């Protein structure tokens, strides 16, 4: 099951939101185009790995990066899901709706419709393209 592409992230995440099994993972709007994902820092006094890292752990299990009995690495799980969301053209963080300085912090992401994706290059690709161009001698640009 570890052979999953970017489109699988969208499908998987929508299934998790619909399941209602992860506290704080919920739709942000009635049109089901934005969702909240819990984003509590492990250093918080009331942090509970079983609850606060559960969606990140589920992604690691789904991707084949974690099996029960292995050493738990919630920070790594969180990083993997964050990177997958940032890399995927299906998602865009809505920073002005995210709430990171409250007792139950969360980030908000928008599901980007496919017709919009054709016009948007992922940030990581833009930086690679710019870096590639800037490394060429000026007479070749």
Wavefront OBJ file of the C-alpha trace (Angstrom):
o trace
v 0.000 0.000 0.000
v 3.051 2.284 0.119
v 2.908 2.972 -3.634
v 0.649 6.013 -3.456
v 0.722 9.123 -5.616
v -0.318 12.700 -4.924
v -3.890 12.073 -6.044
v -4.082 9.353 -3.423
v -3.318 11.926 -0.689
v -6.434 13.882 -1.624
v -8.616 10.760 -1.646
v -7.106 9.482 1.603
v -7.453 12.802 3.423
v -11.076 13.317 2.364
v -11.848 9.798 3.643
v -10.216 10.635 6.988
v -12.191 13.881 7.336
v -15.451 12.078 6.535
v -14.667 9.289 9.025
v -14.789 11.684 11.976
v -12.256 9.511 13.773
v -9.603 12.237 14.222
v -10.335 14.959 16.750
v -10.066 18.401 15.126
v -9.850 17.124 11.535
v -12.991 18.650 10.068
v -14.461 20.668 7.229
v -13.969 24.423 7.594
v -16.727 25.427 5.167
v -20.152 24.192 4.090
v -19.040 23.679 0.481
v -16.407 21.141 1.658
v -13.525 22.893 -0.092
v -11.493 23.758 3.039
v -10.605 21.702 6.073
v -8.943 22.109 9.457
v -6.139 19.832 10.519
v -5.025 19.825 14.172
v -1.529 21.281 14.560
v -0.565 21.118 18.237
v 3.140 21.451 19.040
v 4.631 18.508 20.930
v 6.126 20.936 23.462
v 2.702 22.067 24.706
v 1.899 21.022 28.261
v -1.357 19.286 27.293
v 0.119 17.487 24.249
v -1.112 13.895 23.992
v 0.657 11.892 21.283
v -2.173 9.378 20.926
v -4.660 12.156 20.111
v -2.604 15.054 18.765
v -0.393 13.014 16.417
v -3.030 10.476 15.350
v -3.682 11.848 11.841
v 0.066 12.139 11.197
v 0.612 8.578 12.416
v -2.229 7.357 10.192
v -0.523 8.944 7.153
v 2.790 7.274 8.078
v 1.027 3.900 8.397
v -0.814 4.420 5.088
v 2.457 5.246 3.319
v 4.228 2.251 4.857
v 6.608 4.474 6.857
v 5.494 3.184 10.257
v 4.358 -0.142 11.666
v 3.036 -0.783 15.183
v 5.875 -1.828 17.454
v 8.400 0.516 15.825
v 9.743 3.595 17.617
v 7.153 6.378 17.496
v 8.373 9.539 15.753
v 5.467 12.009 15.825
v 7.599 14.974 14.678
v 8.698 12.995 11.608
v 5.125 11.896 10.885
v 3.943 15.501 11.071
v 6.762 16.675 8.793
v 5.932 13.990 6.225
v 2.264 14.976 6.018
v 3.094 18.701 5.955
v 5.573 18.156 3.113
v 3.081 15.998 1.199
v 0.404 18.696 1.536
v 2.816 21.447 0.478
v 4.086 19.464 -2.509
v 0.664 18.397 -3.758
v -1.085 20.612 -6.321
v -4.374 19.451 -4.742
v -3.848 21.532 -1.587
v -3.084 25.104 -0.651
v -2.625 26.341 2.906
v -4.997 29.162 3.872
v -2.739 30.903 6.389
v -5.176 33.690 7.281
v -7.711 31.091 8.520
v -5.198 28.965 10.435
v -5.086 29.367 14.226
v -1.738 28.309 15.659
v -1.710 30.327 18.906
v -4.781 28.841 20.610
v -5.209 25.894 23.002
v -6.287 23.560 20.164
v -4.274 24.924 17.201
v -5.012 24.005 13.609
v -4.040 24.781 10.035
v -6.565 25.306 7.267
v -6.031 23.911 3.779
v -8.073 24.446 0.646
v -8.664 21.685 -1.875
v -7.598 23.243 -5.171
v -9.944 22.355 -8.063
v -8.200 20.619 -10.970
v -8.977 23.461 -13.397
v -7.005 25.861 -11.159
v -4.080 23.474 -10.820
v -3.119 23.794 -14.461
v -2.228 27.450 -13.864
v -0.333 26.955 -10.613
v 3.172 25.547 -10.338
v 4.047 24.069 -6.954
v 6.390 26.295 -4.930
v 9.108 23.637 -4.826
v 9.087 23.441 -8.643
v 9.216 27.212 -9.094
v 12.252 27.425 -6.803
v 13.990 24.636 -8.752
v 13.262 26.371 -12.058
v 14.470 29.742 -10.776
v 17.570 28.173 -9.252
v 18.317 26.417 -12.560
v 18.003 29.646 -14.547
v 20.067 31.708 -12.119
v 22.949 29.233 -12.347
v 23.284 29.762 -16.113
v 25.813 32.309 -17.404
v 24.029 35.559 -18.321
v 24.759 35.184 -22.052
v 22.807 31.877 -22.033
v 19.702 33.244 -20.280
l 1 2 3 4 5 6 7 8 9 10 11 12 13 14 15 16 17 18 19 20 21 22 23 24 25 26 27 28 29 30 31 32 33 34 35 36 37 38 39 40 41 42 43 44 45 46 47 48 49 50 51 52 53 54 55 56 57 58 59 60 61 62 63 64 65 66 67 68 69 70 71 72 73 74 75 76 77 78 79 80 81 82 83 84 85 86 87 88 89 90 91 92 93 94 95 96 97 98 99 100 101 102 103 104 105 106 107 108 109 110 111 112 113 114 115 116 117 118 119 120 121 122 123 124 125 126 127 128 129 130 131 132 133 134 135 136 137 138 139 140 141
